[in-house]
Amino acid sequence: MSATTHGCGARWHQAGNRTSHCAGCHRTFSSTSTFDAHRRDMQCADPATLLDKRGAAKFKTFTDSEGCTIWRSAAEMPAGVFGGAA
């Protein structure tokens, strides 16, 4: 995996075409489906406020080896370089 830097200064390890960085809110997501889930009515929703059907947090964060906060599905287990602090 290679490190990627966006114009906003965020730097993260790019996991192929799975990792997504939002040019609107400048959050980084572990998958395109997680990225898509934070978009509501053409606007960015704060992933910390999104809940699943049971009312539990839908997303959690972890820190990758570049120090970037990555939003992931609460059910997803990070591996490899994504194994930073939750």
C-alpha positions as CSV (number, residue, x, y, z in Angstrom):
1,M,0.0,0.0,0.0
2,S,1.2,3.5,-0.7
3,A,0.9,6.7,1.2
4,T,-1.4,9.3,-0.3
5,T,-1.6,13.0,0.5
6,H,-4.6,15.2,-0.3
7,G,-4.4,19.0,-0.8
8,C,-6.0,19.5,2.7
9,G,-2.8,18.0,4.2
10,A,-4.3,14.6,5.2
11,R,-2.0,11.7,4.5
12,W,-3.1,8.0,4.7
13,H,-2.2,4.6,3.4
14,Q,-4.2,4.0,0.2
15,A,-5.6,0.4,0.2
16,G,-6.0,0.0,-3.6
17,N,-9.3,1.5,-4.7
18,R,-11.0,0.8,-1.3
19,T,-9.9,3.8,0.7
20,S,-11.8,7.0,0.0
21,H,-11.1,10.5,1.0
22,C,-13.9,13.0,0.9
23,A,-13.0,16.3,-0.9
24,G,-16.0,17.9,0.8
25,C,-15.5,17.2,4.5
26,H,-11.9,15.9,4.3
27,R,-12.6,12.7,6.2
28,T,-11.0,9.4,5.1
29,F,-13.0,6.2,4.8
30,S,-11.8,2.6,4.8
31,S,-14.1,1.6,1.9
32,T,-16.2,3.2,-0.8
33,S,-19.4,1.8,0.8
34,T,-18.5,3.6,4.1
35,F,-17.8,6.8,2.1
36,D,-21.1,6.5,0.3
37,A,-23.0,6.0,3.6
38,H,-21.8,9.4,4.9
39,R,-23.3,11.2,2.0
40,R,-26.9,12.3,2.4
41,D,-28.8,14.5,0.0
42,M,-25.6,15.6,-1.7
43,Q,-24.1,16.6,1.6
44,C,-21.6,15.1,4.1
45,A,-23.1,13.6,7.3
46,D,-20.9,13.4,10.3
47,P,-20.1,9.7,10.6
48,A,-20.0,10.0,14.4
49,T,-23.7,10.7,14.4
50,L,-24.8,7.9,12.1
51,L,-26.5,4.9,13.9
52,D,-27.4,1.5,12.7
53,K,-30.9,-0.1,13.0
54,R,-30.3,-1.0,16.7
55,G,-29.2,2.6,17.6
56,A,-25.5,1.6,17.9
57,A,-22.7,3.6,16.3
58,K,-22.5,2.7,12.6
59,F,-18.9,3.8,12.2
60,K,-15.8,3.9,14.3
61,T,-12.4,5.4,13.8
62,F,-8.9,4.0,13.9
63,T,-5.5,5.7,13.2
64,D,-3.4,4.3,10.4
65,S,0.4,4.3,10.3
66,E,0.5,7.7,8.7
67,G,-1.5,9.1,11.7
68,C,-4.6,9.6,9.7
69,T,-8.0,9.1,11.3
70,I,-9.9,6.5,9.2
71,W,-13.6,6.0,9.5
72,R,-14.7,2.4,9.1
73,S,-17.8,0.3,9.6
74,A,-18.2,-0.6,13.3
75,A,-18.3,-4.3,12.2
76,E,-15.1,-4.0,10.2
77,M,-11.8,-5.2,11.7
78,P,-8.7,-3.3,10.5
79,A,-5.7,-5.4,9.5
80,G,-2.2,-4.8,8.3
81,V,-1.3,-1.1,8.3
82,F,-4.8,-0.3,9.4
83,G,-4.2,-1.9,12.8
84,G,-3.7,1.4,14.7
85,A,-5.5,2.5,17.8
86,A,-9.3,2.4,17.7
